[in-house]
Structures are given as structure tokens and as C-alpha cells.
Amino acid sequence: MGTYITTGIITEFTVETKSIENLKAKSKTPIDYFLNAVVDNPTSFNFSETEKVYNWTLKTEIMEKELKPFLEQYYNDMYGTEYALDEDCEEILSFLNTNPTQSEIEAYSQEAGNPNFSEVYNYRQNITVESQEISISIGTIMLSSEGKVSYESIFGHLEFFQKSLRKTYKQSPLGGCLIIDID
């Protein structure tokens, strides 16, 4: 059995309000505990709420100003200096040289078919906050997908690697919203 390991940037996440309300019995600041379990940089996100859901979206100015320098570093680390010769990396960096708006970046990620930069919808993840399992919906832009791996979650290695990756890129507002998934 094989699955693919992918790395991405969280661009949006949503949780049902009742899930956070259930945390209130255990914590004075349940939203803070929840946020810190999902991303390392909650201030990089805008917050909105309805009666049924809480929603966070990556701030427009972060996507527009920070994406290109972040990707240059990420591609250099992921693929080495040869990333400049990689057609897919060059394509997204050339696109970002045009100073696109967030909506143009989102359209590119949906339509271009670039394997180094493609949007993923309706990703579901269960996280544990204060010993309570919470289901969240996450929107991401996939940055890389690597060959097949055999994976069984036992000791939290995936979470460890995700934390390590976020620490590596903590200088960027996008670093704290990196996510690793195996599917």
C-alpha cells in the first residue's frame, strides 16, 4: 500500500462553532488553544463567524507580498539550486513577478495545473485540542507532492515533521501555516 506525502500552505480553515463551545468548559480561551493547534501564526489570518462556523482566511497582503520570497526559499530547500531550471518552479515564480492580486493567485492555483502550486479544496483533518478531537475543514495550496510512502500514524512523526518545517520557515508569515499530509 502506498500513499503520497504532500506539503502545502493553509489558506483557509473552518470549524463548527459547537466544537469550540465544547472547549469552553475546559479552557478560558478556547479559540486561542484551537488556533495554536492549527497554525503557528494566527495573526496571518482574518477571522469571520456565522452562527454555525468560525472561519479564518489568509490575509490578502501576506499572500500578495510574501509568497514569492517564501517560494524562492522553499524551492531552493526542496529542490536545491536546480529549482531555477525546473519548468514548474520557473512558471510560478515568473507568474509572481507580475505582482498578481490574491484573486489572480487563487485563479492560477486552480487553473494552471502546476504540480508545484495547486489549490486543494475540502481537506478534512481531525486535531486534538485539550484532549478533545475536533474536525476542521482546511483549504490549502499544495507546494509539493512526493512519491509513494508507506505510512501508519503511531507516534506523531508527521506532526513532528510539520512542526520542524514550520520552525525552519518561521521568519516568513507563511511558514506558520505550512502543513504536511499523507494521503
QUIWOSUL-V27816 format. One record per residue. N is the residue number from 0. RES is the residue in three letters. D_CENTER is the distance of its C-alpha to the mean C-alpha in whole Angstrom. Layout:
N&RES&D_CENTER, N&RES&D_CENTER
This chain:
0&MET&26, 1&GLY&23, 2&THR&19, 3&TYR&16, 4&ILE&14, 5&THR&11, 6&THR&8, 7&GLY&5, 8&ILE&3, 9&ILE&2, 10&THR&6, 11&GLU&8, 12&PHE&9, 13&THR&13, 14&VAL&15, 15&GLU&19, 16&THR&21, 17&LYS&23, 18&SER&21, 19&ILE&21, 20&GLU&24, 21&ASN&25, 22&LEU&24, 23&LYS&26, 24&ALA&29, 25&LYS&27, 26&SER&26, 27&LYS&27, 28&THR&23, 29&PRO&21, 30&ILE&19, 31&ASP&18, 32&TYR&18, 33&PHE&15, 34&LEU&13, 35&ASN&13, 36&ALA&13, 37&VAL&9, 38&VAL&8, 39&ASP&11, 40&ASN&11, 41&PRO&12, 42&THR&14, 43&SER&12, 44&PHE&12, 45&ASN&15, 46&PHE&16, 47&SER&18, 48&GLU&20, 49&THR&23, 50&GLU&25, 51&LYS&23, 52&VAL&19, 53&TYR&17, 54&ASN&14, 55&TRP&12, 56&THR&11, 57&LEU&10, 58&LYS&13, 59&THR&15, 60&GLU&16, 61&ILE&13, 62&MET&12, 63&GLU&16, 64&LYS&17, 65&GLU&14, 66&LEU&12, 67&LYS&16, 68&PRO&16, 69&PHE&13, 70&LEU&13, 71&GLU&17, 72&GLN&16, 73&TYR&13, 74&TYR&16, 75&ASN&19, 76&ASP&17, 77&MET&16, 78&TYR&19, 79&GLY&22, 80&THR&24, 81&GLU&24, 82&TYR&21, 83&ALA&23, 84&LEU&25, 85&ASP&23, 86&GLU&23, 87&ASP&20, 88&CYS&18, 89&GLU&21, 90&GLU&21, 91&ILE&18, 92&LEU&19, 93&SER&22, 94&PHE&20, 95&LEU&19, 96&ASN&22, 97&THR&23, 98&ASN&21, 99&PRO&20, 100&THR&19, 101&GLN&16, 102&SER&17, 103&GLU&18, 104&ILE&15, 105&GLU&14, 106&ALA&17, 107&TYR&17, 108&SER&14, 109&GLN&16, 110&GLU&19, 111&ALA&19, 112&GLY&19, 113&ASN&17, 114&PRO&16, 115&ASN&14, 116&PHE&12, 117&SER&12, 118&GLU&10, 119&VAL&10, 120&TYR&12, 121&ASN&13, 122&TYR&10, 123&ARG&12, 124&GLN&12, 125&ASN&15, 126&ILE&14, 127&THR&17, 128&VAL&18, 129&GLU&22, 130&SER&23, 131&GLN&22, 132&GLU&20, 133&ILE&17, 134&SER&16, 135&ILE&13, 136&SER&12, 137&ILE&8, 138&GLY&7, 139&THR&5, 140&ILE&7, 141&MET&8, 142&LEU&9, 143&SER&12, 144&SER&14, 145&GLU&16, 146&GLY&20, 147&LYS&21, 148&VAL&21, 149&SER&22, 150&TYR&20, 151&GLU&21, 152&SER&20, 153&ILE&22, 154&PHE&22, 155&GLY&18, 156&HIS&18, 157&LEU&14, 158&GLU&13, 159&PHE&15, 160&PHE&14, 161&GLN&10, 162&LYS&12, 163&SER&14, 164&LEU&11, 165&ARG&10, 166&LYS&14, 167&THR&15, 168&TYR&13, 169&LYS&13, 170&GLN&16, 171&SER&13, 172&PRO&12, 173&LEU&8, 174&GLY&9, 175&GLY&8, 176&CYS&5, 177&LEU&4, 178&ILE&5, 179&ILE&8, 180&ASP&10, 181&ILE&13, 182&ASP&15
